[in-house]
Amino acid sequence: MAEFLDTPIEYLKGVGPSRGDLLRTELDIHTFSDLLMHYPFRYVDRSHVYKIADVDPDFAFVQIRGRFFDLRMMGEKRSRRLTAKFTDGTDTIELVWFQGISWVQKLIQPNKDYIIFGKPSLFGKRLNMAHPEIISWDEFNKEQVQGLQPVYSTTEKLKNRHLDSRGIQKLIYTLVTDPDFQVKEIFPAKLMEVARLMGRKEALARVHFPGKEETGQKARFRIKFEEFFFTQLRMLLIKGQRNAALKGIPFEVVGKHFNDFYAHHLPFELTGAQKRVIKEIRSDMGSGKQMNRLLQGDVGSGKTMVAFMSMLIALDNGYQCALMAPTEILATQHHESISELAEGLGIKIALLTGSSNKGERKQIHALLESGELDILIGTHALIEDKVQFKCLGLVVIDEQHRFGVEQRARLWNKGQQVPHILVMTATPIPRTLAMTIYGDLDVSVIDEMPLGRKPIETALRFESGRLRVIGFMREEIKKGRQVYVVYPLIEESEKLDYQNLMDGYEHILQEFPRPDFEVSIVHGRMRADDKEAEMQRFKQGITQIMVATSVIEVGVNVPNASVMVIESAEKFGLSQLHQLRGRVGRGSEQSYCILLAGHKLSREARMRLEAMVATNNGFEIADLDLKLRGPGEIDGLRQSGLTSLKLADLSKDGEILHLSRHYCERLLEEDPSLQKPENLGLRHHLQKTYKGTDWSRIS
């Protein structure tokens, strides 16, 4: 089976070297296996043959059996067209072709039955069909075009070589009807039975040629289950390997630092969710196993407090901590927040970023290696070779999807022992996506907001309402509040967007002139120290308005800011809009988010903006974002595990994912290393699918 499906695609009958090269470059189809897994994206019901007398021009598609007559060439040169009449004895339909005329002329033979398939319409008062698909009646009787017919994605270059959807369908039919087509079952018989799965060979054939809808559903279920099963199996095996191989530093003490802070320095009462998560983290770090935990929490839910109290446990056990953030703004914000929380506790904290000068770096390196520095906060600068800890016990990674795997690994390899890992994200991730991307991590969710926080009021306004928005900004500033005005910055049109930002800045200066108002500006082209200076002016209340790009999406905490105006809001993704909205609402006053959009909105853009108005719940936002954009487009979340999903859809197939996870966990409980003979097929497939992963520990 493996040898047959691994055969280069050009050796399939009907392909050859030229078409083979095109299939490789256009659709990434290199082997028979790749072609087999080029699944249909929809099906057309070819089970019903209509009588022309019964055809309504409003029908979507129809197929008719009959014969051609009265073929005529009309027009000249560019206006050439071929017309024909087609009859089935009940009535006649007129047909027309503007392209592929010579091919149609060669195909049609007199006194022979054909099936035509296409979209009917009215031309004058006559029933008409343009560019119908033509199949001889003899060919139609073959199984490959009966019942539900697959429709495949293709390209213009492939169509020019007669590899349209129909052409690809013929190749796949040739493949699955080849006498050498054999597919070995990879699931053990027990799993096949309890999960009620169609056999693998049948599923791979029937997903292309289901015949009936019920058969197609069973085939698609089997393939989706398999795709999800192996993403989960891989994650759970990695987790099991790590737990078996890596002994965590046992943090057995919850002592002076933690207890002193909790009793005397806690600035506000913890929410029930924060208490629950801290308890989970304490249990992990005291278990003797390495903690690998994902902490999800909406914007402003108090993740930093949880991270800090986790650090205090590490300090109580004599270990140092590191917190790595993706940007200088966010790292600086964490440094300020944690330094404020740690005031009076006798903890030494430092900030290391690309802007740190040579003298600062030298001092930090010395204090770190001597063990005098307790907490180091920074950006990618933390993973430089010169940065060495005396005893690193806990690593916190914020917005971790912005870092590469190797970057994260370099940080936690800096300790003599493997440190505990706490991964944080303020980007709410739907549970199906979290299970797939972070399936090897334990997950904690902070699903409550701190007491006293008022929900942010969100409104959608169009260009015609700009003067009202300006007036509202003035009212809020008169109350002593501050305002963000954010512009999009899209790489493809960076110069244009930069110009829009500067034009907007000039407009704001005209509407809010000195000396009555002061305006800050922050964007990606500024030097880091200039950016920080502008941020500080806004934080200190010297400026009332901050004009910025989405560089302020994370890391800015100004409780006095009560209004977020997002210009050209339709250009932002849902998740990004939600992140920007989270920059306000951090104090006790009522806060507002105003989405300014153009009048011409696409259906998807309108859905995004209406969702923002309808809910403040980040997880509801994330679910809709997943449905609208798909997992591969969610910022930073295109990870290994997702790329192997060819048919399964995380936004629609959550139930199948949970089912596959359930059976995967049950199987590993009985055979944690896939040693049993009945599980060797699973293990072999896993090794083949994830060649880059070291599976030596399960051998």
C-alpha positions, 0 to 999 in steps of 0.5 A: 500500500505504502509503495503504491500510494507513494508513487510519483503522480506522473505515473498515474494513467492520464497524467504524464510528466507535463501534467505531473509538473503542473499538479506539483506546482499548482496544487502541491500534489506530488504522489498518488497519496497527495491526489487521494487527499485532494478532497472535494470541497462540495458535491453536486447531486447528479442523481436526478435527470430532468425532462426539459419540459419540467425545467424552471430557469430558477433551478440552480443546476439541472442535468438532462438526457437527450441529443444534439442537433442544429449545431451552428457557428455564429459571429466572427473572430472575437465574437465567435460562438457555437450554438446548438439545440438539445432535445429529449422529446418533451421540449428543446433547450438552446445551448451556447459556447464562447470558449472550447468550441473546437473541443465541443465540435469534436466531442458531439456525434450525431444520433448519440445520447448525452447528458448535459449539466449546467445552469438554465436561464431564459434568453428572450422567451427561450430556455437557454444554457451556456457552457454546459458540461457534456458527458456521453450517456455511456460514460454517465452510467459509470459509478464515478458520475452517479449520485453525488458528484465531487467538485474540486478546487483547481487553477486556470493553468490546470483548466487549460490542460483539461484538469478542471474539476471534472478532469481531476475527478477522472484521475481520482477515479482512475486511482481508486479503481486501480487493481493495485489500490490497497490501503492498510487499516491503521486503527485497531479493531476495537477502536473501529468498533466502539467509534463506529468507523468506516474502513480506511480504504472505503472511506478514502474512496467514498469521500470522492464517490459517495453515491448517496449522502449517507455514505458520504457522511460516514466517509467524511466522519472517518477521515475527520476523526482520523485527522483529529485523532493524530493531532491529539495523539501526537500532543498527548504523547509529547506530554506523556514523554515530557512528564516521564522524562522531565522531573520538575523542581518541587516547590514545596514551600508557600512561604514569606513572600507569598503570604506577606503579599497576600495578607498585607499588599494585595491591592484588590480582592482576587476573583474566584477564577484567579484563586482557582487558577493560582491553586492549579499552579501551586498544585503543578509546581509542588507535584515534582513534575514540570508544570506546562500550563496555558493561562487564558484570560480576557483583556483585563482579567488579571493574568499579571496578578496570577503570574506575579503570585506564581513567581512569589512561590518560586522565590519562596523556594529559592529560585529565580523567575523570568518573564518574556514579552514580545514587544518593548512596550509590553515588557516595560508595562510588565516591569512597571506593573510587577515592580508596583506589586512587589513594592515593600517585599524586598524583591529585586527586579530588572528589565532587559530589552534591546534598548538596554545600554551596555552598562545596564546589561553588564550589571544585570548579567552579574546580578543574575549569575550571583542570584541577587536578581530575583525576577528578570523581565524582558523581550527576546534579549532574555534568550541571548547567550550572555544571559545566564541565571544562577537558578531559574525556576519559573518562566512566564511567556506572555502572548507566546504565539508571537515567539518561535518554538526555538526561541522559547526553548532557548529561554527554558534551557538556561536553567540547570534544571528544567524550569516550570513554564507558564504560558499566558495569552490575552487572545481568547482561543476557542476550545477546539483550537486550544486543544489542537494547538496547545493539546500538550499543555494543561489549560487554565482559564480566568473567566471572571473580570475584577469587581467594579469593572463596568462593561465597555459600551461599544458603538458602530459609527459611519463617516457621516457621524464623525462630527458627533464622535469628535463632540463625544471625545471633547465631552470625555476630555472635559471630564478629565478622561483620555482618548485613544485614536487608532489607525490600521497599519497593514504591511501591504500598504504601509506607506498609504496607511502611514499617510492616513495616520499622519493625515488623521494626526493633523486632523486631530490637531485641528479639532483639538488645538493647543494650548487647550489640548495636547496630543501624543503619537505612537507608530512603528517607525518611531525610535524605541525611546521616542515611542516610550517618551510619548507613552509616558506623556500619555500615562502621566496625563500630560497629553489627552489624546493618543493617536497610534497604530495597532502597536498599542494593541497590547501592553498599554495600561492607562486606567484614566483612558475611557474612549477608544476610537478605531478608525477604518474599523472594517480593516481590523480582524475581530480578535485585534478589535477586541484587544484594542477595546481592552485598552480602555475600561481599566478604571472604575469609570464607564468606558467606550469603544467607537468603531468608525467605518466606511459606508460600503462594508462587506458582509463579513466586515459587517458581521465582525463589527456587529459582533463587537457591538453585541458582546464584550465576551472574548471567547464568543468573539474568538469563536466567531473569528474562527468561523469567519476566518478559519484557524490558518488565518488567526494571528500567530496560530498556524502551528504544526497540527493544524496543517495536517487538517485537510478535511476536518474543520475546527470551526464546524467539527468540534464534536468530532474533535472531542470524540477523537480526544476521548478515544485517544486518551482511553487508548493511551491509558491502556498503552501509553507507549503504543507497544501493543501489536494492535497499536503498531499501525498507529505508531507507524502512521504517526512516525511517517506523518510527523517525521521531524519529531523524536519518537525514540522515547516511545520505542 
